[in-house]
Amino acid sequence: MLELREYVRACRRRWPWLLVPVLIAAGIAAGLSLSSPPAYRSSMVLFITTGATDPDAKASRLNSYIALLAGPRVADTVVAKLGPPLTEDQVRQSLKAQVQEGTDLLVVSATDPSAARSRQIVTAATTALVGLAKQLDPPSAAGDGPKPSVTVAQDPVTTREPSNLVRNVLFSSVLGLLIGAIAVAVRQATRRTVNEEDDLRRLGLGAVGVISLERTSGLPGEALAEGFRRLRSLLPPLGGGSRGTSLLLAGSHPKEGTTAVACGLAIAMAETGARVVLVDANLRTPGVGRYLALDRGPGLADVLAGQASVRSVLRDSLDGRLTVLPCGENASDPGVLLASPRLEAAMHALTETFDVVLVDAPPLHGVADGVVLSKVTDQSLLVVRANHTPAADVERSKDLLERVGAHLAGAVLNALPRKLPTGAAWHRERPAMPGATGLGVVTGERREGDETMVIGTVRGQATVVRTTIGHHPRGQAKVVNLEPTGEPEPENLPVPSDEAAAEEPEAPGSAGPRDDD
């Protein structure tokens, strides 16, 4: 059973599911009401003399006359008098009778799209009732009092019925809302997704952080930057020993936002002055190089194939603030390459030189690449897209990592949108401002023929310079402290929407979105 709070959150997330049925139902009701012909009601008043002093006897006789009016004998008489196309059912549906409270007056009315026919129906019906009452009433004996009778007290009065448009629209809207609410409940019960940190905790996963796009009063990218800073601070301690620590980032399926989270976390860690290397280990659908605007070249695939050394394929990104080991160009058979003993040797070489090694891995389900990578990394971080990843798949990923002996550091809830925005701001890159403070603003540029997001300036209080394997002893990374210059920032700098950091890059050669991490 769904908890009330969980159901309310589901309704807020799926508000179109509530709105669309309401609009459809209201539109249908309005159309039918406006297209239906107008209705006319003709009414006559009959005076009933019961000849009895007992109130119960009076009420019984009046009810008897109402029953006769709605019965088949009156309807047959009306049809016989007016003729086709009028039918007995139509007459019985149009006739109504009610007693005016506290009186002996019986109001008979007939409703029909034609004003003339409504008058004919009510006149013929009252005439038939009067005649039928005379036939059924027994002759009165002397001294029995006045004889019961039915007489016409008022001739037919015809009026146009008011429109039921408002009533029909309101009723249909409520019905549509009910249908939408039922649909949300069924959807929520049949496909449970992870929506918040509490959902992760119920699955036995520690919620390390949430990456969202809540607006703040600061820069457009500040909320995103703070999300990655918080993720960095909540992670278990990385590094600090004789060798660095490797952290695997993987999702259950494509479109989880693993590459976006890996790039943002790498920038946040590099801001602290730590020596960070980001490894693009998704040999099937690489994305780090496109996120960081790296040119094509040799990378991890070439190292695993024995065609290059780790040192020779390391690349600087973001003006030397971050080191990247790209995917490479010769990943013809990713499964075979990752099964090579050179993978463990390459990871060992990286952890001997860098404080933190972040590995962007392919999805855990579908191929075995992510599982293989989890065996050569110290910790694993599961990336879960909010309102997208089914809870069952998250639990399967957790069990899979635990079965292979991976140390699960927790999960990060990725609440970033999926679609990469476009516009003029994507054609320009924000220039570096050494005197600025903060983690960074996600900027980008758009290349002809594809969509490329560039994570722009990492603005912080330290600049991390690339450490080359074998050239710098551990702990002596070159860190340059930058003091604010006090100069004003250039005006009219484009700051794209925060939604940029959410979309995964397209596969090479594709013209539209692809299902990568």
C-alpha positions in Angstrom: 0.0 0.0 0.0 1.2 3.5 -0.8 1.7 5.9 2.1 -0.2 9.1 1.8 2.9 11.3 1.7 4.4 9.1 -1.0 1.2 9.3 -3.0 1.1 13.1 -2.7 4.7 13.3 -4.0 3.8 11.0 -6.9 0.9 13.3 -7.8 3.1 16.3 -7.7 5.7 14.7 -10.0 3.0 13.3 -12.4 0.7 16.4 -12.4 0.1 16.1 -16.2 -1.5 12.7 -15.4 -4.1 14.6 -13.3 -4.4 17.6 -15.6 -4.9 15.8 -18.9 -7.9 13.7 -17.9 -9.5 16.7 -16.3 -9.1 18.8 -19.5 -10.3 15.9 -21.7 -13.4 15.2 -19.6 -14.3 18.9 -19.2 -13.8 19.4 -23.0 -16.1 16.5 -23.8 -18.8 17.7 -21.4 -18.6 21.2 -22.7 -18.9 20.0 -26.3 -21.8 17.8 -25.6 -23.6 20.5 -23.6 -23.1 23.1 -26.2 -24.0 20.9 -29.1 -27.2 19.4 -27.6 -30.5 21.1 -28.6 -32.2 23.3 -26.0 -35.0 21.7 -23.8 -38.4 23.2 -23.1 -40.6 22.4 -20.1 -44.4 22.8 -20.1 -46.2 22.6 -16.8 -49.9 22.2 -15.8 -51.4 22.4 -12.3 -54.1 19.9 -11.2 -56.3 20.4 -8.2 -57.0 17.1 -6.4 -60.1 16.6 -4.3 -59.6 13.5 -2.2 -62.9 13.5 -0.3 -61.1 12.4 2.9 -60.1 14.1 6.1 -57.3 11.7 7.0 -53.9 13.1 6.0 -52.6 9.7 5.3 -55.5 9.0 3.0 -54.9 12.2 1.1 -51.2 11.4 0.7 -52.0 7.9 -0.5 -54.4 9.2 -3.2 -52.0 11.8 -4.4 -49.2 9.2 -4.7 -51.6 7.0 -6.6 -52.3 9.8 -9.2 -48.5 10.3 -9.6 -48.0 6.5 -10.2 -50.8 6.5 -12.8 -49.2 9.5 -14.6 -45.9 7.6 -14.9 -47.6 4.3 -15.8 -48.2 2.8 -19.3 -51.9 3.6 -19.6 -51.3 7.4 -19.6 -48.3 6.9 -21.9 -50.3 4.8 -24.4 -53.1 7.4 -24.5 -50.6 10.2 -25.2 -48.9 8.2 -28.0 -52.2 7.3 -29.5 -53.3 10.9 -29.5 -50.0 12.5 -30.8 -48.8 9.7 -33.0 -45.3 8.7 -34.2 -42.4 9.4 -34.0 -43.3 9.7 -30.3 -42.8 6.5 -28.4 -44.1 5.3 -25.0 -40.6 5.4 -23.5 -40.1 9.0 -24.6 -43.4 10.0 -23.0 -42.7 8.3 -19.7 -39.2 9.9 -19.5 -40.4 13.4 -20.2 -43.3 13.4 -17.8 -42.8 14.3 -14.1 -45.2 15.1 -11.3 -44.8 16.4 -7.8 -47.2 17.7 -5.1 -46.7 21.2 -3.9 -46.0 20.9 -0.2 -49.0 21.7 2.1 -51.5 21.8 -0.7 -53.7 19.6 -2.8 -52.1 20.8 -6.0 -50.3 18.3 -8.3 -47.8 19.9 -10.8 -47.4 17.9 -14.0 -44.6 18.8 -16.4 -43.2 17.5 -19.7 -39.7 18.2 -21.1 -38.9 18.0 -24.8 -36.6 19.7 -27.4 -39.7 21.1 -29.1 -41.7 23.7 -27.1 -44.9 22.8 -29.0 -44.6 19.1 -28.4 -43.9 19.6 -24.7 -47.2 21.4 -24.5 -49.0 18.7 -26.4 -47.5 16.0 -24.2 -48.4 17.6 -20.9 -51.9 18.5 -22.1 -52.6 15.0 -23.4 -51.2 13.4 -20.2 -53.3 15.5 -17.8 -56.4 14.8 -19.9 -55.7 11.1 -19.8 -55.1 11.2 -16.0 -58.4 13.0 -15.4 -60.3 10.5 -17.4 -58.5 7.6 -15.8 -59.2 8.9 -12.3 -62.9 9.1 -13.1 -62.9 5.5 -14.3 -61.1 4.1 -11.3 -62.9 6.1 -8.5 -65.9 4.1 -7.2 -69.3 5.7 -7.1 -69.9 7.4 -3.7 -72.9 6.5 -1.6 -75.1 9.1 0.1 -73.5 10.6 3.2 -69.9 9.6 2.1 -68.9 13.3 1.6 -67.5 15.0 -1.5 -66.5 12.7 -4.3 -62.8 12.6 -5.2 -62.0 14.5 -8.4 -59.1 15.8 -10.5 -59.6 19.2 -12.2 -57.2 21.5 -14.2 -56.2 24.5 -12.1 -53.7 26.0 -14.5 -53.2 25.7 -18.3 -49.8 24.8 -19.7 -46.9 27.2 -19.2 -43.8 26.7 -21.3 -40.3 27.8 -20.3 -36.8 27.0 -21.6 -34.7 24.8 -19.4 -31.5 26.5 -18.1 -28.2 25.2 -19.6 -26.4 22.5 -17.6 -23.0 23.5 -19.0 -21.4 24.5 -15.7 -22.8 21.5 -13.8 -21.7 19.1 -16.5 -18.2 20.6 -16.8 -17.7 20.5 -13.0 -18.9 16.9 -12.7 -16.8 15.8 -15.6 -13.7 17.5 -14.2 -14.1 15.7 -10.9 -14.5 12.5 -12.8 -11.4 13.2 -14.8 -9.4 14.0 -11.7 -10.5 10.8 -10.1 -9.4 8.8 -13.2 -6.0 10.6 -13.2 -5.5 9.9 -9.5 -6.3 6.2 -10.0 -3.8 6.1 -12.9 -1.1 7.7 -10.7 -1.7 5.2 -8.0 -1.6 2.3 -10.4 1.6 3.6 -12.0 3.3 4.2 -8.6 2.3 0.7 -7.3 3.4 -1.2 -10.4 6.6 0.7 -11.2 8.2 2.0 -8.1 11.1 4.4 -8.8 13.7 6.0 -6.5 12.5 9.5 -5.9 14.4 10.7 -2.8 17.1 9.9 -0.3 14.7 8.0 1.9 14.0 5.6 -0.9 17.7 4.8 -1.1 17.9 4.2 2.6 15.0 1.8 2.5 17.0 -0.2 -0.1 19.9 -0.4 2.3 22.0 2.2 0.5 23.6 5.2 2.1 22.6 8.4 0.4 25.9 10.1 -0.2 24.3 13.2 -1.8 21.7 14.7 -4.2 22.6 16.6 -7.3 19.7 18.9 -8.2 19.0 22.2 -9.8 17.3 24.1 -7.1 17.7 27.8 -7.8 19.5 30.1 -5.3 19.9 33.8 -5.2 23.5 33.4 -6.4 24.9 32.5 -9.8 22.9 30.1 -12.0 25.6 27.4 -11.5 26.0 27.9 -7.8 23.3 25.4 -6.7 24.9 22.8 -9.0 28.4 23.5 -7.7 27.2 23.2 -4.1 25.6 19.9 -4.9 28.9 18.5 -6.0 30.7 20.1 -3.1 28.3 18.4 -0.7 28.8 15.1 -2.5 32.5 15.5 -2.2 32.3 16.2 1.6 29.9 13.3 2.3 32.0 10.7 0.5 34.2 8.4 2.6 37.7 9.6 3.0 39.7 9.2 -0.2 43.5 9.1 -0.4 45.7 10.1 2.5 47.8 6.9 2.6 50.8 5.8 0.7 48.8 5.5 -2.4 45.6 7.1 -3.8 42.1 5.8 -3.8 40.1 4.8 -6.8 36.3 5.4 -7.0 34.1 3.7 -9.5 30.9 5.6 -10.6 28.3 3.4 -12.3 24.6 3.4 -12.9 22.1 0.5 -13.3 21.1 1.5 -16.9 22.0 4.2 -19.5 20.6 7.7 -19.0 21.4 7.6 -15.3 23.8 10.7 -15.6 26.9 8.8 -14.6 29.2 10.8 -16.8 27.8 14.2 -15.7 28.2 13.2 -12.0 31.7 11.9 -12.6 32.8 15.1 -14.3 31.2 17.4 -11.7 32.7 15.4 -8.8 36.1 15.4 -10.4 36.0 19.2 -10.7 34.8 19.5 -7.1 37.7 17.3 -5.8 40.3 19.1 -7.9 39.1 22.4 -6.4 40.5 21.3 -3.0 44.1 20.9 -4.4 44.0 17.1 -4.6 45.6 15.4 -7.5 42.6 14.0 -9.4 42.5 11.9 -12.6 39.2 11.1 -14.3 39.2 7.8 -16.3 36.7 7.3 -19.1 36.3 3.5 -18.8 33.1 3.4 -20.8 34.7 1.9 -23.9 31.4 1.3 -25.6 29.8 4.8 -25.4 32.4 7.1 -24.1 31.4 10.6 -22.9 34.0 12.2 -20.7 36.0 13.5 -23.7 33.0 15.2 -25.1 31.9 16.7 -21.8 35.4 18.2 -21.3 36.0 19.1 -24.9 39.0 16.9 -25.4 40.2 16.1 -28.9 40.2 12.5 -30.1 43.4 10.6 -29.3 44.8 7.5 -27.6 43.5 6.5 -24.2 42.6 3.6 -21.9 41.8 1.3 -24.8 45.3 1.8 -26.2 46.9 1.1 -22.9 44.9 -2.1 -22.4 45.8 -3.2 -25.9 49.5 -2.7 -25.1 49.9 0.0 -27.7 50.6 2.9 -25.3 51.7 3.6 -21.8 49.6 5.3 -19.1 51.9 8.2 -18.9 51.7 8.9 -22.6 47.9 9.1 -22.8 47.1 11.3 -19.9 45.5 14.6 -20.9 45.1 17.9 -19.2 41.7 19.5 -19.1 40.3 22.8 -17.9 43.7 24.6 -18.2 45.6 21.9 -16.2 43.2 21.8 -13.3 42.2 18.2 -14.0 43.9 15.2 -15.5 41.9 12.9 -17.8 42.6 9.4 -19.1 40.3 9.3 -22.1 38.7 6.3 -23.6 40.9 6.0 -26.6 40.3 5.1 -30.2 40.9 1.4 -30.5 38.1 -0.1 -28.4 37.1 -2.7 -30.9 36.3 -5.3 -28.3 35.7 -3.7 -24.9 34.9 -6.9 -23.1 38.3 -8.5 -24.1 40.2 -5.3 -23.4 38.8 -4.9 -19.9 39.6 -8.5 -19.1 43.3 -7.9 -19.8 45.7 -8.0 -16.8 46.9 -4.5 -18.0 43.7 -3.0 -16.4 44.8 -3.7 -12.9 48.4 -2.5 -13.7 47.0 0.7 -15.1 44.9 1.4 -12.1 47.8 0.6 -9.8 50.0 3.1 -11.7 47.3 5.8 -11.4 46.7 5.3 -7.7 50.5 5.4 -7.1 50.6 8.9 -8.6 47.2 10.6 -8.0 45.3 11.1 -4.8 41.9 10.3 -6.3 41.2 8.2 -9.4 37.6 8.6 -10.5 36.4 5.9 -13.0 33.3 6.6 -15.2 32.0 3.1 -15.9 29.3 1.8 -18.2 25.9 0.6 -16.9 26.0 -2.4 -14.6 23.3 -4.3 -16.3 23.5 -5.5 -19.9 27.3 -5.9 -20.1 29.9 -7.1 -17.6 32.3 -4.1 -18.0 31.1 -2.4 -14.9 31.5 -5.5 -12.8 35.0 -6.0 -14.1 36.0 -2.4 -13.2 34.5 -2.7 -9.7 37.0 -5.5 -9.0 40.0 -3.2 -9.6 38.8 -0.1 -7.8 38.8 0.5 -4.1 35.2 1.8 -3.8 32.0 2.0 -5.9 29.5 4.8 -6.0 26.1 4.0 -7.5 24.5 6.8 -9.6 20.7 6.7 -9.4 18.5 9.1 -11.5 15.6 10.4 -9.5 12.1 9.6 -10.8 13.6 7.4 -13.4 15.5 4.4 -12.0 13.2 1.6 -10.7 13.9 0.6 -7.1 14.1 -3.0 -8.1 17.0 -2.3 -10.5 18.8 -0.3 -7.8 18.5 -3.3 -5.5 19.8 -5.6 -8.2 22.8 -3.3 -8.8 23.6 -3.3 -5.1 23.4 -7.0 -4.8 25.6 -7.4 -7.9 28.3 -5.2 -6.5 28.2 -7.0 -3.2 28.4 -10.4 -4.8 31.6 -9.5 -6.6 33.2 -8.1 -3.4 33.0 -4.5 -4.4 33.1 -2.0 -1.5 29.9 0.1 -2.0 30.5 3.7 -0.7 26.8 4.5 -1.2 24.6 6.1 -3.8 24.1 9.6 -5.2 20.7 10.7 -6.3 21.0 12.5 -9.6 18.0 14.8 -10.0 19.4 16.6 -13.1 17.2 16.8 -16.2 18.1 14.7 -19.2 17.8 17.1 -22.2 20.7 19.2 -23.1 19.5 22.8 -23.7 20.4 24.7 -26.9 20.7 28.3 -27.8 23.1 31.1 -28.4 24.7 30.8 -25.0 26.1 27.3 -26.0 28.3 28.9 -28.7 30.4 30.8 -26.2 32.6 29.8 -23.4 33.0 31.8 -20.3 36.6 33.0 -20.0 38.7 32.1 -17.0 38.7 34.6 -14.1 41.6 33.7 -11.8 40.4 36.0 -9.1 36.9 34.4 -8.8 35.9 32.1 -6.0 33.6 29.1 -6.0 33.6 25.7 -7.5 32.6 26.4 -11.1 30.0 27.4 -13.6 29.0 24.8 -16.2 29.3 26.4 -19.6 29.4 24.9 -23.0 29.8 25.2 -26.7 27.9 23.6 -29.5 29.8 22.0 -32.4 28.5 21.7 -35.9 26.8 18.3 -36.4 26.6 17.3 -32.8 26.0 18.4 -29.3 29.1 19.0 -27.1 29.0 20.3 -23.6 32.1 21.9 -22.2 32.5 22.2 -18.5 34.1 25.5 -18.2 36.2 27.3 -15.7 36.9 25.7 -12.4 36.9 28.8 -10.2 38.5 28.2 -6.8 41.2 29.2 -4.4 43.8 26.8 -5.8 44.9 25.7 -9.3 45.8 22.0 -9.6 48.6 21.5 -12.1 48.8 18.1 -13.8 51.1 15.6 -12.1 53.0 13.4 -14.5 53.6 9.8 -13.5 57.1 9.3 -12.2 58.0 13.0 -12.2 56.6 14.3 -8.9 56.9 12.6 -5.5 53.7 12.0 -3.7 52.5 15.0 -1.7 54.5 17.5 -3.8 51.9 18.4 -6.3 52.3 21.9 -7.5 49.5 24.1 -6.0 49.3 27.8 -6.8 47.2 29.9 -4.5 45.3 32.6 -6.2 44.2 35.7 -4.4 41.2 37.7 -5.7 42.3 40.6 -7.8 39.5 42.8 -6.8 38.8 43.6 -10.5 35.2 43.5 -11.6 34.0 40.6 -13.8 33.5 41.3 -17.4 29.9 42.3 -18.2 27.5 40.4 -20.4 29.1 37.1 -19.8 26.8 34.2 -21.0 25.8 31.9 -18.2 23.9 29.0 -19.6 21.1 27.2 -17.8 22.0 24.6 -15.1 20.3 21.9 -17.1 23.4 21.6 -19.2 25.2 19.3 -16.7 22.5 16.7 -16.8 22.5 15.5 -20.4 24.8 12.7 -21.4 26.7 13.3 -24.7 25.8 11.7 -27.9 27.6 8.8 -29.4 30.1 9.7 -32.1 28.4 10.1 -35.4 24.9 10.2 -34.1 22.6 13.1 -34.9 20.2 12.8 -31.9 20.2 11.7 -28.3 21.6 8.4 -27.4 21.2 6.0 -24.6 24.6 6.3 -22.9 25.4 7.0 -19.3 
